[in-house]
Amino acid sequence: MKNKFISFILLFGIAITAGAQEFQAKVTVISNRVPSTVDKKIFTTLQTQLTNLLNNRKWSNETFKQTEKIECSFLLNIESVVETNVYKASLTVQAARPVYNAAYQAALVNFMDADVSFKYIEYQPVEFNESRVQGSDALAANLTAVFAYYAYTILGLDFDSFTPKGGDIYFQKAQNIVNNAPEGKNITGWRVFDGLRNRYFLIENLMNTRYNIVHDVFYSYYRSGLDKMYDAEAEARSNILQSLTQLQAFNKENPNTMIVQFFMQSKSAELIGIFKKGTPQEKMAALEVLNLLDIANASHYKQELR
């Protein structure tokens, strides 16, 4: 039984459904930019197949009840046709986890991957085998490798948010995909020289032992912070501020790491809501650290927290 929801189990007495899958995922495939010469029906089929891959496959050995399933969305925006049956796309991945004793879903992931090239013929199998990540056709396998990579990354972050370094096993699975990723023409995003904000660097940051403090920050932000907001709001706010201060200290020692930007993505409204109720001293301290961690939203924090 998963440790992360033991309190929910005791409180609500929800029955366990053996073997339940991990995700409640919604996949959307957008094909507006695809020429009319291509039958758009194939993308509806692809959308269904990708949804089934995420929601029907068992990604872990854990048992997830319906209320524990991770809500996530994958928006695959096809930008161009490279050649017959080969497409270039971007993928926006979002995932959230529930906050204890609240109807609120806190964001875990909000990331856009701009480098997804793949081959797809309608009704071709859309499956993932972690022992054969490259498959028999690299471009066809690249699509499922990308989706599996983010599935394992989301799982890792979800477990990290409930148990200190609880997501290690899933980050290792994501790293295995990176290490064995499909290779070929038009396939990018898996390698160190493919840019500074890609799949390689995200999992490198999550697996780098020099960056272990990031996992502590992640746990304390969600479990010691957000999950305590209902029962001990002042303590929870203090814990969140402490976790952000730790993250800024890490950021100062390790500038320009992908993981800091990844963590802060889409949290501005959440953080403003938390610290607007704080003391003047907390607001001032939060404003100082947030201006350094989330420069893009600095003016927004200044307007709301002063």
N, C-alpha and C positions, 0 to 999 in steps of 0.2 A: 504494500500500500504506500502511496506517495506520502512522504512526511509533510509536504508543503500544505496540504489541506486538512491536516489532522484536526485543527480547531473547527473547521467547517463541518467535518464529519460528526464530531462530538456535539456540535450545536444543533445541527439540523437532522442528523441521523439519516443521511442520504444513503441509499443502498448502492453497493458497488456493482457495476456491470462489467463482468469479466471480459478482458480482451478489447475493451473499447479503444478506438483510435484516438490520436492525440489532437487532431486539428479540426476546427470548424472553419474551413477555408472557403473563400469566394475567389474564383478566378475569372477575370474579364479579359477578353482578347479584343483589342480595337484594331480594325483594319481599314480605317477611312482613307489612308494614304496608299492602299494597294490598288493598282489599276483595275478598271472594270473588266478587263480581260481575264482576271482570275476569279473563279467561282468563290464568292465570299462564304458559302455554306461550309467550306472546309474549316474555317476559323471557329464556327460554332461547334463543330465536331471536336476541334482541338481544345476549345475551352472546356468542354465536357470531360474529355480525357484527362486534362491536367487537373481538373477538380477531383476526379476520381483517384488520380495518383496521390494527391495530398490527403484526401479525406478517408480513403479506403485502405491505404497501405499502413502497416504497423511500423512506425519509425523508432520504437523503443521497446523495452521489455516491461515498461510500467503500465499500470492500469489507470486509465483516465475515465472518470465518470463524466456524464454529459455536462455537468456544471464546471468541470475542470478543463474542458477542451479549450485550446488556445484559439482565440478569434484572430483571424488574419485575412489579409486580402493581397492578391497578386494581380497587378494590372500590366498586361503584356501589350505594349503599344507598337505595332508593326509599322516601321518607318519607311521601309523600302524593300523592293524585290531585287535581290542581288543577281540571281539567275533563276531558272525554272525550279520551283519548289524550295528555294533557298531565300531566307528572309533576314533582314537586319531589324532589330527591335530594341526598345528600352523596357526595363521591368521595374515597376514601383512596388516595393514590398512594405506592408504595414502589418504590425502585430501588436496585440495588447494583452494585458493580464488584469484580472479583477482586483480591486482593492478591498481588503477585509472590511466587512460590515458596511459596505457602501454599494451603490449601483454603478459607481464610476469604474471605467476601464482605463488603466494607465498605459500609455504607449510604451512598448518595448523596442519596436523597430519602426522607423519611417525613413526609408532609403530608396534612392533611385539608381539603378544599375543601367548605365547607358550602352553596355557592350554585350548584347545578347544576339548572336547570329546562330541560325539553326536551319535545318532541313526538315520539311514536313510534307508528307503525302497523306491525304485523307485516309483515316482508319489504320495508319501504320501503328504498331504497338508503341504506347507511351509508358514505358516502364523504366525502373531504375534498379541496377544490380551493383551494389557497392564493391563487389569483387571484380566487376568488369565495367568500370566507369567509362572507359573509352568506347565500349560497344564495338560493333562491327562497322559502323559508319560514324565517323567523328562528328560531323555536323548534325546528324540526327541525335546522337548521344549528348551533344552539348546542351540541348534544351532541358533534358531530364537531369543532367548533372547540375545545371544552374538551379533548378527548382529544388533538388535534393539538398544542395549546399545551403540554401536559405532555410529549408525546413529544419535541418540539423542546427543551424545557427540560432534560429528562433527557439528551438527546444533548449539549447544550451543557455541562452539568456533567460528563459523562463525559469529553469531550474536554479540558475545563479541568483535569481531574485527571491528565492525561497530558502535556499540553503547555501552557506558559504562555499564557493567553488563547486556547487552542485552540478554545473553544466559541463564539466570537463570532458566526460565521455562523448558528449555530442559535438563539442568543439573538435575533438580528435577525429570524429567521423567527417566533419566538414573539412578538416585539414587533409584527410585521406583523399577526398575528392579533388582538392587543389593539387596534391602531389601526383595524382593519376589522371588529371583532367584531359579531356580530348584535345588533340593538337591538330592543327591544319589551317588552311587558308581561311581568313576572315574570323578565326576564333581568337578572341582576346579576353582580357580580364582576369586570367588565371596566373599571370606571371609577374615577377618583380618589375620588369621593364614595361609593363602595360599601363603604367600610370601610378599615381600616389594614392588614389582613392578607389581601390578595386577589391575583388574577392581575395586576392592574395594578401593584401595588407590588412584587411579586416581580421582574417583568421590568424595572421601572424601576430597582430597586436593582442588578440585574445589568448593565444597560446604562449606568448613570450613570458618566461618566468620573471624577467625584470619588470614586467608590468602587472604583477600580481595584485597590486593595490587597487587596480581598476575593478577587480572582482569584489573586493571588500567594499568599494564605493557602491557598486551596483547593488549588492545585498543590503547595505545599510540604507541606501536611498529608498528602496522598495519595502523591505521587511521591517526595518527599524524606524522608517519614516512614514511612508504612505499608509502602511497597514496599521499604524498606531494612531492615525489622525482622529479616529472616532473616539477611542478610549482615553487618549492622552495627547491632546493636540499640541500643547506647548512642548512636551518632550519630543514629539514626532518632528515638529518644526526645527527644534534644536539639532536633532539627529540629521535631518536633511541638510541643514546649513553646514554641519560638520563634514558630511560626505562631499558636499560641493567644495569645501575648503581643501579637503584631501585631494580632490580631483584637480584643483587649480595648482596645488603644490606639485602634483605629478606632471601637469601640463608645463609648468615652469622648468622642470628638470628634463622633460622630454617633449620639446616643442614640436608642433605640427604632426603629431600622431593622428592617425585616422580615427582611433577609438574615441577620442574626446569629442570630436565633431559628431561622430555617430551617436554617442550617448546624449548629447545636448539637442540633437535634431528634434524639433517639434515639441519641446518641453517649456517654451516661454510662457504660454498661457497658464499651464499647470503651476509653474513656479511663481508667477505673479499672484495667482489665486492663493497659494500657500502663504507667501510672505506679506501680502496686503493686510493680513490679520495679525501680523507679528508686532512686537514692540518697536519703537523707533530705532533702538540699537540693532535689533535683528534686521530691520529693513535696510539700515545703512550698511551692515556687514554683508547682507545678501547682494545689495546693489554693487558693492565693490568687487565681489568675487564673480558675479554674473557678467559684469562689464568686461571681464577678462576672459571668461569661458565662452561667452556667446556674443561676440562683437557685433554680429549682424543684427541682434535685437537690443543693443545697448540703449538706443534712444527710447525704445518701448519700455524697458525696465526703469529708466530714469523718469519717464512720465508717470508710470503707475506706482512706483515705490517711494517717491519723494513727497 
